[in-house]
Every structure is written in C-alpha cells, then in structure tokens.
Amino acid sequence: MGKDTVLKFPKGFFWGASTSSFQVEGGITGTDWESAAEKGLVPKIGKAADHYNRYDQDFDIAKSLGHNAHRFSIEWSRIEPEEGKFNHNEIEHYRNVIKALRARNIEPFITLWHFTLPLWFSETGGFERKDAPEIFARYCSFVVDSLSNICTHFSTINEPNVFASHGWLYGAWPPFKRGKFLWIKFGKPDGTWKSAQTLSFSNTLMYFKVTNNLVRAHNESYVAIKKTSPQVNVSVAKHVHAFDSNWNPFNKILAKIAAYLQSGRFMNGIRGHFDSIGLNYYRYTKFGDREVYPKSDMGWNVNPEKIELALKYLARYKKPIFISEAGVADALDKIRAEYIKKQVEGTWRALQTGVDVRGHMYWSLLDNYELALGYEKRFGLVEINYETLERKIRPSAFVYKQIAENNGL
Ligand code: BGC
C-alpha cells in the first residue's frame, strides 16, 4: 500500500480493463455486423486493433500497468461458424489467450457473447427465434466445457437491454428496426440512427419478445453450464443506467419506472440463475435536474462518481459484483485520469456501505471499434494508431496503474 493511500480496497480486489472480440480483434467474418458494414449501414471494421494476433503484446502492456484482471469476449461466429458445427481451432486460440493472461498472473473474465451474432443465426431471426435460448445455451455450454479447466469467470450476455434497444427500438444496430408507440418514435432522428430500416409498432412489441428471449437464453445457459461445470462462476454483464430524481414525487416515480424497465425487469427474470453480477456503468440521469454537466466525446454527461448508485442498485440481488466495464471516450486524454479517480472513489463509497464489490475493469484497455460510430471514439488506456497499429500508453493509464498497485487511492 502506498503511504499516501487513503481509500483502501479489500485484499485480493481485481483491477484491470476490458475489451470485446469484435471491437478489437480484427478479421472476423460471418457476422451480422460485418454484413451490415458491407451494406454501408455501419462503418467498416477491417483489422481493428489486430488484437487477435497481438494479444501477447497487449497483455504485456496490461501487466506493465499493474493489472491483475482482464475481461475479454469470445466471438461466437468464430466458434460456431455454421449452426451446430464448432471450430476447435478457435477454441485453441482462446485457450492460448487465457494461458497468456495466466502466465502474467492476470485473472481472465470471459464474456461469451458481446453483441455480434453469427450470420446463420441473425439471418434466421436471431433472438426473435423461439428456439434462440436453446441455441445460445448450446453454444455457451460448449465454450465453458472446453475452457472451464483454465478459467473460472464466465458472463453469458453483455448488456441484454442495450442490445435489444439498439436493435429493435432505436434501429441503430442490426437488425435496424425502429420502434414506435403511439406518437413516440424511439431513438434520435440524427446521424447514428439513420440506419433504421423499418419503423413500426410491431418493432416495439418485438423488443419485449427479444428481451424475454434473452432472459430465457441466460437462464437456460446457466442451467446447461452448471450441469457440466458446476465449479465455474456465471454472471451477466448488466448495463445499469443510474436513475435518480429531485424532491418531486412524480420524478421519484419516473426514476423507479425507468430503473425497472432498464434493469429490474431483466435482473428479476434471471433471479436464482447467477453467481455474481458484472456491472457496466456509463450513464446517470436525474429526473427534475437542471444542472448542466461536462460532456465526454460521446456527448454523454460526465458523472463517474454516480457509479455508487449503480452499485447500490445491484446490491439488492445479494451477489458479488464485478465492475465489468466503466470508462470514458476522451481522445485527448484530458479528463480520463480524473474520471477514473472519481469512479474509484464512488466504488469505494459503495463498498463502505456494505456493497460486495470484488473488482474494477476499466473500459477499455485499447481504443476500439465503437459499434455504429466506428473508430473515432477513443476509450482506451492505450491509444491505437490505426495506420501503423502502434500502441501508445496514455498518461491516464499511469494514474490507474498507481491505483491498481496501491490497491487504493
Ligand atoms: C458496451 C461496449 C461499448 C461501450 C461504450 C458498452 O455499453 O458494452 O461494447 O463500446 O459501452 O459505448
């Protein structure tokens, strides 16, 4: 512990960063996103950060930054390129990735699915399919069975609500369906949402069907995984938008409804089917609040300390919580160091009130493909030069390193 450390974290706390396969690996084919890029609906993906070939170099950097945990995802289309046919060479690739982390004493946290779908699945309806939960559970249990002798932490789904809302309400991501309810059209009518291919009331209904299927997909995967690998720790990576309100009772009700629709509905559906929870935190909204906050490069309000509220929200499920993602787009690295410190302070405050937080993984280790927005948004502790693929550690990464090495702030 450094001599100036004031906010101490529990012994064994995990400090690290996160990535997702599609956003950093490069060379992924046969997915709904690649097909959308070919049609000009989302930016081209190309080599990304070429992490598929450079993971050793990237984990050396993570190690040099004092990380003892790393979250990454497995690309479903690599493992199951055709329905029911599994590619053992790709399992070997991910086994080597895990070994590379273990060799550096970095604990791997695997996400089994982070947004992108194999084309055979998306083209036949994806999570609209009635049998989607069984298909997903078969994939999850195959991967976990193959890797559970060298990895303990597995999350099934990354941000189920974000996946469904961007696909079926805003029309911003595959399958680009935009929802409508009476006079309300979901999603903003500007840039990123122009990709929407249809606008209808039935898309709104489908949003609810898809979210229900995601609940079933998680639950069936949990059961299937536990049958053969009871020792592993299974979670979901849940995006929690922290909702708050001023004194006004009407606003208090609005905040409760928003939290239920955004988080409670899904989390209640999977009760009894998770051993821990991954928290992805980025956003805070206070109903009745007129304050103007500074903005990140995403145009999002900068409220890192409010992670405390998101953690307290999840505490009701009485399971250990790992912060699986939390970070800021800041190309010039002007606010990231302060952002991280405030976020860590918020996490520490939640711990003091008894919330069982076990780790913090910053989003992201590397600059990456920010989905429908392409490569312009920079979340990385490490900057990527997309021409040369050179890696450059940003100054804020050293501030985080100090926190990790001191196990506190
Ligand atoms: C997602 C990431 C994304 C990040 C920043 C999270 O919701 O899991 O894939 O890059 O937010 O937008």
Boltz pocket constraint, residues with backbone or C-beta under 6 A from the ligand:
constraints:
  - pocket:
      binder: B
      contacts: [[A, 20], [A, 23], [A, 158], [A, 159], [A, 162], [A, 239], [A, 280], [A, 282], [A, 325], [A, 363], [A, 369], [A, 370], [A, 371]]
      max_distance: 6.0
